[in-house]
Structures are given as C-alpha cells and as structure tokens.
Amino acid sequence: MYDGEYSDKVIDHFTNPRNVGEIENPSGVGTVGNAKCGDIMRIFLDIDDDGIIRDCKFKTFGCGAAVASSSMATEMVKGKSVQEAMEITNKAVMEALDGLPVVKIHCSLLAEEAIHAALWDYCQKTGTKIDGLKAPKADIND
Ligand code: FES
C-alpha cells in the first residue's frame, strides 16, 4: 500500500475479499455508486422466510477500501435479521476494519448504502417494512 495508512484488516480484506460474486434470484439486490470517484458497489442478499439473511455476496468496481468495506460488510450482515442489518452503519464497518484513512471514509459509506438499497429492494418485493429504511437516493440497479 502506498501510504501505510491502511490497517492489516483492510489489507487482508482487500487482498482476500470474502463473499465475492452474485446470488441467483436474490431476495434483494442493491447497486450504488459514488459520482465523484465513479466507483460502483452491488450487494446481493438471500433472506429466508423469517427475515434472516442467509447469504450475502458483492461485486465492487472500485478502490481497495471499497472492496475491503464490502467484504467486511457482507461478513457482518450474514446471519443477521433484516432489521439488524439495517442498523449496520459505515462507522461500524470502519471500526471492524480497524479504521480507514479519512479520504476513504466515503468508500465505507458505499457499503452501508448498498446494504440499504438491497434491503429496500427486498421490501419492495415482499411488502416488508424495516424501521428507519428509506428509498435509496438513486437506484442504479438497471
Ligand atoms: Fe470511491 Fe473508494 S475511492 S469508493
């Protein structure tokens, strides 16, 4: 890494990302992007009838911090209820990664937004309501 500001956990999740891929017929999928850097993140959720997230995969076309954030975020939502997943903030993702350089904070925000967008898609499909969940700013699923 060029500036030594990345934690070992960030480097680990960047070089060996967990849960990369797609889920066929996902319960919810969310795609978000950051207009400034042009990076895009898509998260797929497999949610069972009890509202528990059984599987989560991601595809990120973006920087190393975005890859590490999505990898960590997918690990964090697995096994959680949709309400618990809703409450995972980018701050929690950053803490789990032992921090990110300040200029990379928006990368972890992308992970939070992608989870929310995927949960929103799930709610639209199933008529479920998740407290505090709002429609994604821009839906770029298509
Ligand atoms: Fe944009 Fe990391 S630089 S997501």
Backbone and ligand atoms as CSV (ligand in chain L), in Angstrom:
chain,resi,resn,atom,element,x,y,z
A,1,MET,N,N,0.850,-1.206,0.000
A,1,MET,CA,C,0.000,0.000,0.000
A,1,MET,C,C,0.878,1.245,0.000
A,2,TYR,N,N,0.443,2.254,-0.676
A,2,TYR,CA,C,1.340,3.364,-0.981
A,2,TYR,C,C,1.654,4.277,0.190
A,3,ASP,N,N,0.736,4.378,1.147
A,3,ASP,CA,C,0.990,5.374,2.177
A,3,ASP,C,C,1.017,4.802,3.589
A,4,GLY,N,N,0.905,3.503,3.707
A,4,GLY,CA,C,0.999,2.879,5.016
A,4,GLY,C,C,-0.132,3.223,5.951
A,5,GLU,N,N,-1.205,3.804,5.435
A,5,GLU,CA,C,-2.307,4.212,6.304
A,5,GLU,C,C,-3.366,3.124,6.455
A,6,TYR,N,N,-3.208,2.056,5.750
A,6,TYR,CA,C,-4.219,1.006,5.804
A,6,TYR,C,C,-3.904,-0.001,6.899
A,7,SER,N,N,-4.942,-0.384,7.618
A,7,SER,CA,C,-4.756,-1.372,8.679
A,7,SER,C,C,-4.535,-2.753,8.060
A,8,ASP,N,N,-4.010,-3.663,8.879
A,8,ASP,CA,C,-3.811,-5.042,8.397
A,8,ASP,C,C,-5.128,-5.650,7.958
A,9,LYS,N,N,-6.219,-5.294,8.650
A,9,LYS,CA,C,-7.522,-5.872,8.300
A,9,LYS,C,C,-7.995,-5.391,6.937
A,10,VAL,N,N,-7.777,-4.104,6.656
A,10,VAL,CA,C,-8.154,-3.583,5.339
A,10,VAL,C,C,-7.366,-4.325,4.257
A,11,ILE,N,N,-6.061,-4.467,4.491
A,11,ILE,CA,C,-5.212,-5.127,3.500
A,11,ILE,C,C,-5.654,-6.582,3.315
A,12,ASP,N,N,-5.991,-7.238,4.437
A,12,ASP,CA,C,-6.447,-8.628,4.371
A,12,ASP,C,C,-7.733,-8.741,3.551
A,13,HIS,N,N,-8.716,-7.877,3.841
A,13,HIS,CA,C,-9.999,-7.968,3.130
A,13,HIS,C,C,-9.891,-7.506,1.682
A,14,PHE,N,N,-8.890,-6.669,1.404
A,14,PHE,CA,C,-8.680,-6.241,0.016
A,14,PHE,C,C,-8.004,-7.345,-0.791
A,15,THR,N,N,-6.991,-7.972,-0.201
A,15,THR,CA,C,-6.245,-8.983,-0.961
A,15,THR,C,C,-6.970,-10.325,-0.967
A,16,ASN,N,N,-7.840,-10.541,0.028
A,16,ASN,CA,C,-8.542,-11.823,0.119
A,16,ASN,C,C,-10.008,-11.561,0.444
A,17,PRO,N,N,-10.721,-10.886,-0.468
A,17,PRO,CA,C,-12.096,-10.485,-0.137
A,17,PRO,C,C,-13.040,-11.667,0.036
A,18,ARG,N,N,-13.895,-11.570,1.051
A,18,ARG,CA,C,-14.896,-12.609,1.310
A,18,ARG,C,C,-16.174,-12.294,0.526
A,19,ASN,N,N,-16.863,-13.346,0.139
A,19,ASN,CA,C,-18.230,-13.226,-0.422
A,19,ASN,C,C,-18.302,-12.474,-1.748
A,20,VAL,N,N,-17.264,-12.616,-2.563
A,20,VAL,CA,C,-17.326,-12.004,-3.890
A,20,VAL,C,C,-18.220,-12.851,-4.784
A,21,GLY,N,N,-19.061,-12.225,-5.556
A,21,GLY,CA,C,-19.873,-12.965,-6.512
A,21,GLY,C,C,-21.286,-12.459,-6.576
A,22,GLU,N,N,-22.163,-13.332,-7.083
A,22,GLU,CA,C,-23.567,-12.969,-7.233
A,22,GLU,C,C,-24.421,-14.049,-6.598
A,23,ILE,N,N,-25.650,-13.708,-6.281
A,23,ILE,CA,C,-26.637,-14.703,-5.839
A,23,ILE,C,C,-27.723,-14.734,-6.916
A,24,GLU,N,N,-27.996,-15.929,-7.406
A,24,GLU,CA,C,-29.079,-16.049,-8.393
A,24,GLU,C,C,-30.419,-15.872,-7.716
A,25,ASN,N,N,-31.320,-15.191,-8.351
A,25,ASN,CA,C,-32.635,-14.893,-7.777
A,25,ASN,C,C,-32.530,-14.374,-6.347
A,26,PRO,N,N,-31.826,-13.291,-6.144
A,26,PRO,CA,C,-31.635,-12.782,-4.777
A,26,PRO,C,C,-32.941,-12.265,-4.190
A,27,SER,N,N,-33.028,-12.293,-2.863
A,27,SER,CA,C,-34.195,-11.699,-2.187
A,27,SER,C,C,-34.161,-10.190,-2.356
A,28,GLY,N,N,-32.948,-9.661,-2.438
A,28,GLY,CA,C,-32.797,-8.225,-2.638
A,28,GLY,C,C,-31.437,-7.946,-3.253
A,29,VAL,N,N,-31.393,-6.964,-4.140
A,29,VAL,CA,C,-30.108,-6.549,-4.700
A,29,VAL,C,C,-30.081,-5.025,-4.720
A,30,GLY,N,N,-28.945,-4.483,-4.376
A,30,GLY,CA,C,-28.821,-3.030,-4.352
A,30,GLY,C,C,-27.526,-2.608,-5.006
A,31,THR,N,N,-27.612,-1.596,-5.850
A,31,THR,CA,C,-26.418,-1.078,-6.524
A,31,THR,C,C,-26.323,0.413,-6.254
A,32,VAL,N,N,-25.172,0.815,-5.798
A,32,VAL,CA,C,-24.982,2.241,-5.528
A,32,VAL,C,C,-23.645,2.677,-6.114
A,33,GLY,N,N,-23.533,3.965,-6.327
A,33,GLY,CA,C,-22.284,4.480,-6.871
A,33,GLY,C,C,-21.941,5.820,-6.252
A,34,ASN,N,N,-20.689,6.165,-6.351
A,34,ASN,CA,C,-20.258,7.474,-5.904
A,34,ASN,C,C,-19.881,8.287,-7.138
A,35,ALA,N,N,-20.597,9.376,-7.342
A,35,ALA,CA,C,-20.427,10.156,-8.568
A,35,ALA,C,C,-19.018,10.731,-8.685
A,36,LYS,N,N,-18.411,11.035,-7.530
A,36,LYS,CA,C,-17.093,11.697,-7.580
A,36,LYS,C,C,-15.996,10.757,-8.048
A,37,CYS,N,N,-15.930,9.572,-7.436
A,37,CYS,CA,C,-14.841,8.666,-7.809
A,37,CYS,C,C,-15.269,7.687,-8.887
A,38,GLY,N,N,-16.585,7.568,-9.111
A,38,GLY,CA,C,-17.075,6.670,-10.158
A,38,GLY,C,C,-17.150,5.218,-9.741
A,39,ASP,N,N,-16.879,4.933,-8.468
A,39,ASP,CA,C,-16.887,3.549,-8.012
A,39,ASP,C,C,-18.318,3.049,-7.801
A,40,ILE,N,N,-18.506,1.764,-8.068
A,40,ILE,CA,C,-19.839,1.162,-8.004
A,40,ILE,C,C,-19.792,-0.093,-7.134
A,41,MET,N,N,-20.836,-0.282,-6.327
A,41,MET,CA,C,-20.915,-1.459,-5.468
A,41,MET,C,C,-22.297,-2.073,-5.588
A,42,ARG,N,N,-22.333,-3.394,-5.741
A,42,ARG,CA,C,-23.618,-4.106,-5.808
A,42,ARG,C,C,-23.623,-5.203,-4.750
A,43,ILE,N,N,-24.685,-5.257,-3.971
A,43,ILE,CA,C,-24.795,-6.272,-2.916
A,43,ILE,C,C,-26.058,-7.108,-3.136
A,44,PHE,N,N,-25.889,-8.423,-3.015
A,44,PHE,CA,C,-26.992,-9.374,-3.179
A,44,PHE,C,C,-27.303,-10.001,-1.823
A,45,LEU,N,N,-28.578,-10.127,-1.507
A,45,LEU,CA,C,-28.982,-10.739,-0.241
A,45,LEU,C,C,-29.882,-11.944,-0.492
A,46,ASP,N,N,-29.651,-12.995,0.278
A,46,ASP,CA,C,-30.557,-14.137,0.304
A,46,ASP,C,C,-31.192,-14.161,1.692
A,47,ILE,N,N,-32.488,-13.913,1.738
A,47,ILE,CA,C,-33.181,-13.736,3.027
A,47,ILE,C,C,-34.253,-14.814,3.162
A,48,ASP,N,N,-34.270,-15.499,4.308
A,48,ASP,CA,C,-35.250,-16.583,4.470
A,48,ASP,C,C,-36.612,-16.041,4.943
A,49,ASP,N,N,-37.565,-16.963,5.119
A,49,ASP,CA,C,-38.939,-16.554,5.445
A,49,ASP,C,C,-39.041,-15.864,6.804
A,50,ASP,N,N,-38.041,-16.088,7.660
A,50,ASP,CA,C,-38.047,-15.431,8.979
A,50,ASP,C,C,-37.346,-14.079,8.950
A,51,GLY,N,N,-36.932,-13.633,7.761
A,51,GLY,CA,C,-36.264,-12.338,7.665
A,51,GLY,C,C,-34.817,-12.378,8.117
A,52,ILE,N,N,-34.211,-13.573,8.060
A,52,ILE,CA,C,-32.794,-13.703,8.430
A,52,ILE,C,C,-31.963,-13.787,7.146
A,53,ILE,N,N,-30.870,-13.041,7.134
A,53,ILE,CA,C,-30.003,-13.019,5.955
A,53,ILE,C,C,-29.116,-14.267,5.976
A,54,ARG,N,N,-29.407,-15.172,5.046
A,54,ARG,CA,C,-28.685,-16.449,4.988
A,54,ARG,C,C,-27.396,-16.332,4.197
A,55,ASP,N,N,-27.404,-15.471,3.193
A,55,ASP,CA,C,-26.189,-15.325,2.383
A,55,ASP,C,C,-26.122,-13.901,1.839
A,56,CYS,N,N,-24.921,-13.492,1.547
A,56,CYS,CA,C,-24.709,-12.134,1.057
A,56,CYS,C,C,-23.466,-12.152,0.180
A,57,LYS,N,N,-23.597,-11.598,-1.021
A,57,LYS,CA,C,-22.435,-11.536,-1.914
A,57,LYS,C,C,-22.312,-10.130,-2.479
A,58,PHE,N,N,-21.126,-9.820,-2.980
A,58,PHE,CA,C,-20.959,-8.475,-3.534
A,58,PHE,C,C,-20.084,-8.470,-4.775
A,59,LYS,N,N,-20.295,-7.412,-5.545
A,59,LYS,CA,C,-19.406,-7.103,-6.663
A,59,LYS,C,C,-19.089,-5.631,-6.549
A,60,THR,N,N,-17.842,-5.313,-6.545
A,60,THR,CA,C,-17.457,-3.907,-6.429
A,60,THR,C,C,-16.474,-3.545,-7.532
A,61,PHE,N,N,-16.825,-2.513,-8.251
A,61,PHE,CA,C,-15.910,-1.954,-9.224
A,61,PHE,C,C,-15.388,-0.675,-8.596
A,62,GLY,N,N,-14.351,-0.824,-7.824
A,62,GLY,CA,C,-13.922,0.358,-7.103
A,62,GLY,C,C,-12.569,0.176,-6.461
A,63,CYS,N,N,-12.257,1.095,-5.584
A,63,CYS,CA,C,-10.936,1.137,-4.969
A,63,CYS,C,C,-10.767,0.030,-3.930
A,64,GLY,N,N,-9.569,-0.095,-3.430
A,64,GLY,CA,C,-9.272,-1.124,-2.442
A,64,GLY,C,C,-10.078,-0.991,-1.171
A,65,ALA,N,N,-10.287,0.233,-0.731
A,65,ALA,CA,C,-11.062,0.449,0.501
A,65,ALA,C,C,-12.527,0.069,0.280
A,66,ALA,N,N,-13.027,0.278,-0.938
A,66,ALA,CA,C,-14.407,-0.121,-1.244
A,66,ALA,C,C,-14.530,-1.638,-1.256
A,67,VAL,N,N,-13.527,-2.308,-1.802
A,67,VAL,CA,C,-13.533,-3.775,-1.809
A,67,VAL,C,C,-13.474,-4.296,-0.372
A,68,ALA,N,N,-12.562,-3.744,0.426
A,68,ALA,CA,C,-12.430,-4.185,1.815
A,68,ALA,C,C,-13.709,-3.899,2.595
A,69,SER,N,N,-14.326,-2.742,2.358
A,69,SER,CA,C,-15.564,-2.387,3.063
A,69,SER,C,C,-16.695,-3.329,2.679
A,70,SER,N,N,-16.803,-3.649,1.398
A,70,SER,CA,C,-17.893,-4.553,1.016
A,70,SER,C,C,-17.653,-5.954,1.550
A,71,SER,N,N,-16.398,-6.379,1.533
A,71,SER,CA,C,-16.081,-7.701,2.072
A,71,SER,C,C,-16.460,-7.776,3.551
A,72,MET,N,N,-16.068,-6.780,4.312
A,72,MET,CA,C,-16.379,-6.765,5.746
A,72,MET,C,C,-17.892,-6.641,5.975
A,73,ALA,N,N,-18.545,-5.766,5.193
A,73,ALA,CA,C,-19.982,-5.553,5.378
A,73,ALA,C,C,-20.767,-6.836,5.105
A,74,THR,N,N,-20.379,-7.585,4.074
A,74,THR,CA,C,-21.103,-8.834,3.774
A,74,THR,C,C,-20.915,-9.834,4.914
A,75,GLU,N,N,-19.719,-9.860,5.497
A,75,GLU,CA,C,-19.491,-10.750,6.639
A,75,GLU,C,C,-20.378,-10.345,7.823
A,76,MET,N,N,-20.545,-9.040,7.981
A,76,MET,CA,C,-21.292,-8.543,9.148
A,76,MET,C,C,-22.798,-8.790,9.027
A,77,VAL,N,N,-23.348,-8.759,7.822
A,77,VAL,CA,C,-24.810,-8.916,7.703
A,77,VAL,C,C,-25.246,-10.383,7.714
A,78,LYS,N,N,-24.336,-11.286,7.394
A,78,LYS,CA,C,-24.728,-12.699,7.331
A,78,LYS,C,C,-25.194,-13.190,8.689
A,79,GLY,N,N,-26.358,-13.841,8.700
A,79,GLY,CA,C,-26.906,-14.389,9.941
A,79,GLY,C,C,-27.717,-13.374,10.733
A,80,LYS,N,N,-27.715,-12.137,10.276
A,80,LYS,CA,C,-28.470,-11.097,10.991
A,80,LYS,C,C,-29.907,-11.019,10.460
A,81,SER,N,N,-30.780,-10.445,11.273
A,81,SER,CA,C,-32.126,-10.148,10.788
A,81,SER,C,C,-32.030,-8.915,9.892
A,82,VAL,N,N,-33.068,-8.713,9.076
A,82,VAL,CA,C,-33.031,-7.546,8.191
A,82,VAL,C,C,-32.989,-6.256,9.008
A,83,GLN,N,N,-33.648,-6.256,10.157
A,83,GLN,CA,C,-33.631,-5.050,10.999
A,83,GLN,C,C,-32.224,-4.796,11.554
A,84,GLU,N,N,-31.558,-5.866,11.979
A,84,GLU,CA,C,-30.181,-5.709,12.482
A,84,GLU,C,C,-29.245,-5.238,11.368
A,85,ALA,N,N,-29.443,-5.790,10.164
A,85,ALA,CA,C,-28.595,-5.396,9.027
A,85,ALA,C,C,-28.799,-3.925,8.696
A,86,MET,N,N,-30.030,-3.486,8.825
A,86,MET,CA,C,-30.369,-2.081,8.582
A,86,MET,C,C,-29.561,-1.153,9.492
A,87,GLU,N,N,-29.260,-1.651,10.685
A,87,GLU,CA,C,-28.595,-0.800,11.677
A,87,GLU,C,C,-27.066,-0.844,11.592
A,88,ILE,N,N,-26.529,-1.592,10.633
A,88,ILE,CA,C,-25.064,-1.612,10.461
A,88,ILE,C,C,-24.653,-0.347,9.698
A,89,THR,N,N,-23.912,0.486,10.371
A,89,THR,CA,C,-23.511,1.763,9.769
A,89,THR,C,C,-22.130,1.654,9.135
A,90,ASN,N,N,-21.798,2.649,8.340
A,90,ASN,CA,C,-20.451,2.662,7.765
A,90,ASN,C,C,-19.404,2.808,8.867
A,91,LYS,N,N,-19.802,3.445,9.977
A,91,LYS,CA,C,-18.883,3.582,11.111
A,91,LYS,C,C,-18.551,2.198,11.685
A,92,ALA,N,N,-19.590,1.359,11.789
A,92,ALA,CA,C,-19.373,0.002,12.304
A,92,ALA,C,C,-18.473,-0.791,11.363
A,93,VAL,N,N,-18.673,-0.605,10.065
A,93,VAL,CA,C,-17.822,-1.302,9.082
A,93,VAL,C,C,-16.378,-0.815,9.217
A,94,MET,N,N,-16.217,0.492,9.375
A,94,MET,CA,C,-14.866,1.046,9.520
A,94,MET,C,C,-14.190,0.555,10.797
A,95,GLU,N,N,-14.976,0.501,11.873
A,95,GLU,CA,C,-14.409,0.029,13.138
A,95,GLU,C,C,-13.964,-1.423,13.012
A,96,ALA,N,N,-14.792,-2.212,12.326
A,96,ALA,CA,C,-14.448,-3.629,12.151
A,96,ALA,C,C,-13.178,-3.785,11.319
A,97,LEU,N,N,-12.893,-2.776,10.487
A,97,LEU,CA,C,-11.677,-2.808,9.659
A,97,LEU,C,C,-10.500,-2.120,10.355
A,98,ASP,N,N,-10.691,-1.759,11.620
A,98,ASP,CA,C,-9.663,-1.003,12.363
A,98,ASP,C,C,-9.367,0.335,11.707
A,99,GLY,N,N,-10.396,0.928,11.124
A,99,GLY,CA,C,-10.268,2.290,10.609
A,99,GLY,C,C,-9.919,2.366,9.130
A,100,LEU,N,N,-10.206,3.537,8.567
A,100,LEU,CA,C,-9.841,3.838,7.175
A,100,LEU,C,C,-9.251,5.239,7.145
A,101,PRO,N,N,-8.358,5.506,6.194
A,101,PRO,CA,C,-7.876,6.887,6.046
A,101,PRO,C,C,-9.066,7.821,5.775
A,102,VAL,N,N,-8.959,9.048,6.241
A,102,VAL,CA,C,-10.082,9.987,6.139
A,102,VAL,C,C,-10.605,10.106,4.708
A,103,VAL,N,N,-9.696,10.157,3.752
A,103,VAL,CA,C,-10.131,10.322,2.357
A,103,VAL,C,C,-10.855,9.088,1.828
A,104,LYS,N,N,-10.888,8.020,2.633
A,104,LYS,CA,C,-11.520,6.773,2.192
A,104,LYS,C,C,-12.813,6.480,2.955
A,105,ILE,N,N,-13.258,7.419,3.751
A,105,ILE,CA,C,-14.477,7.177,4.535
A,105,ILE,C,C,-15.678,6.950,3.613
A,106,HIS,N,N,-15.732,7.697,2.520
A,106,HIS,CA,C,-16.883,7.537,1.608
A,106,HIS,C,C,-16.973,6.132,1.039
A,107,CYS,N,N,-15.867,5.425,0.994
A,107,CYS,CA,C,-15.873,4.060,0.454
A,107,CYS,C,C,-16.688,3.139,1.366
A,108,SER,N,N,-16.576,3.349,2.685
A,108,SER,CA,C,-17.354,2.525,3.614
A,108,SER,C,C,-18.825,2.942,3.582
A,109,LEU,N,N,-19.068,4.207,3.263
A,109,LEU,CA,C,-20.448,4.676,3.141
A,109,LEU,C,C,-21.151,3.962,1.984
A,110,LEU,N,N,-20.391,3.686,0.955
A,110,LEU,CA,C,-20.945,2.958,-0.184
A,110,LEU,C,C,-21.478,1.584,0.276
A,111,ALA,N,N,-20.760,0.945,1.195
A,111,ALA,CA,C,-21.193,-0.370,1.688
A,111,ALA,C,C,-22.512,-0.244,2.448
A,112,GLU,N,N,-22.615,0.760,3.310
A,112,GLU,CA,C,-23.868,0.981,4.052
A,112,GLU,C,C,-25.012,1.244,3.073
A,113,GLU,N,N,-24.749,2.088,2.088
A,113,GLU,CA,C,-25.800,2.433,1.118
A,113,GLU,C,C,-26.207,1.233,0.270
A,114,ALA,N,N,-25.241,0.393,-0.069
A,114,ALA,CA,C,-25.558,-0.781,-0.901
A,114,ALA,C,C,-26.416,-1.769,-0.111
A,115,ILE,N,N,-26.112,-1.936,1.172
A,115,ILE,CA,C,-26.944,-2.820,2.010
A,115,ILE,C,C,-28.358,-2.258,2.093
A,116,HIS,N,N,-28.458,-0.976,2.326
A,116,HIS,CA,C,-29.784,-0.358,2.429
A,116,HIS,C,C,-30.558,-0.499,1.120
A,117,ALA,N,N,-29.874,-0.303,0.001
A,117,ALA,CA,C,-30.543,-0.421,-1.299
A,117,ALA,C,C,-31.031,-1.856,-1.526
A,118,ALA,N,N,-30.222,-2.839,-1.106
A,118,ALA,CA,C,-30.625,-4.249,-1.264
A,118,ALA,C,C,-31.802,-4.569,-0.336
A,119,LEU,N,N,-31.773,-4.024,0.870
A,119,LEU,CA,C,-32.893,-4.236,1.804
A,119,LEU,C,C,-34.162,-3.574,1.259
A,120,TRP,N,N,-33.985,-2.414,0.658
A,120,TRP,CA,C,-35.127,-1.707,0.078
A,120,TRP,C,C,-35.764,-2.546,-1.036
A,121,ASP,N,N,-34.906,-3.122,-1.874
A,121,ASP,CA,C,-35.383,-3.980,-2.966
A,121,ASP,C,C,-36.174,-5.158,-2.387
A,122,TYR,N,N,-35.638,-5.763,-1.330
A,122,TYR,CA,C,-36.322,-6.882,-0.653
A,122,TYR,C,C,-37.693,-6.438,-0.136
A,123,CYS,N,N,-37.751,-5.264,0.464
A,123,CYS,CA,C,-39.013,-4.742,0.998
A,123,CYS,C,C,-40.022,-4.512,-0.129
A,124,GLN,N,N,-39.530,-3.976,-1.249
A,124,GLN,CA,C,-40.425,-3.737,-2.389
A,124,GLN,C,C,-41.004,-5.041,-2.915
A,125,LYS,N,N,-40.158,-6.065,-2.938
A,125,LYS,CA,C,-40.583,-7.358,-3.493
A,125,LYS,C,C,-41.540,-8.089,-2.566
A,126,THR,N,N,-41.376,-7.906,-1.269
A,126,THR,CA,C,-42.110,-8.742,-0.308
A,126,THR,C,C,-43.138,-7.966,0.499
A,127,GLY,N,N,-43.148,-6.663,0.354
A,127,GLY,CA,C,-44.081,-5.871,1.155
A,127,GLY,C,C,-43.685,-5.793,2.627
A,128,THR,N,N,-42.399,-6.030,2.900
A,128,THR,CA,C,-41.894,-5.954,4.277
A,128,THR,C,C,-41.584,-4.509,4.632
A,129,LYS,N,N,-41.654,-4.207,5.925
A,129,LYS,CA,C,-41.275,-2.871,6.364
A,129,LYS,C,C,-40.106,-2.986,7.337
A,130,ILE,N,N,-39.090,-2.190,7.121
A,130,ILE,CA,C,-37.939,-2.168,8.031
A,130,ILE,C,C,-37.859,-0.760,8.604
A,131,ASP,N,N,-37.886,-0.673,9.928
A,131,ASP,CA,C,-37.877,0.635,10.594
A,131,ASP,C,C,-36.643,1.435,10.193
A,132,GLY,N,N,-36.862,2.672,9.790
A,132,GLY,CA,C,-35.748,3.577,9.512
A,132,GLY,C,C,-35.202,3.483,8.103
A,133,LEU,N,N,-35.690,2.507,7.330
A,133,LEU,CA,C,-35.155,2.326,5.975
A,133,LEU,C,C,-35.835,3.283,5.001
A,134,LYS,N,N,-35.002,3.986,4.250
A,134,LYS,CA,C,-35.536,4.922,3.254
A,134,LYS,C,C,-35.161,4.459,1.854
A,135,ALA,N,N,-35.905,4.951,0.875
A,135,ALA,CA,C,-35.595,4.610,-0.517
A,135,ALA,C,C,-34.203,5.102,-0.852
A,136,PRO,N,N,-33.440,4.292,-1.606
A,136,PRO,CA,C,-32.108,4.753,-1.992
A,136,PRO,C,C,-32.180,6.040,-2.817
A,137,LYS,N,N,-31.166,6.878,-2.657
A,137,LYS,CA,C,-31.148,8.162,-3.361
A,137,LYS,C,C,-31.273,7.954,-4.867
A,138,ALA,N,N,-30.432,7.105,-5.366
A,138,ALA,CA,C,-30.506,6.805,-6.791
A,138,ALA,C,C,-30.432,5.289,-6.936
A,139,ASP,N,N,-31.410,4.732,-7.607
A,139,ASP,CA,C,-31.396,3.289,-7.821
A,139,ASP,C,C,-30.790,3.020,-9.180
A,140,ILE,N,N,-29.592,2.441,-9.150
A,140,ILE,CA,C,-28.945,2.188,-10.442
A,140,ILE,C,C,-28.860,0.677,-10.688
A,141,ASN,N,N,-29.875,-0.036,-10.131
A,141,ASN,CA,C,-29.923,-1.481,-10.365
A,141,ASN,C,C,-29.963,-1.811,-11.844
A,142,ASP,N,N,-30.636,-0.990,-12.609
A,142,ASP,CA,C,-30.760,-1.301,-14.036
A,142,ASP,C,C,-29.653,-0.623,-14.784
L,1,FES,FE1,FE,-14.564,5.850,-4.250
L,1,FES,FE2,FE,-13.191,4.317,-2.705
L,1,FES,S1,S,-12.402,5.964,-3.864
L,1,FES,S2,S,-15.249,4.115,-3.235
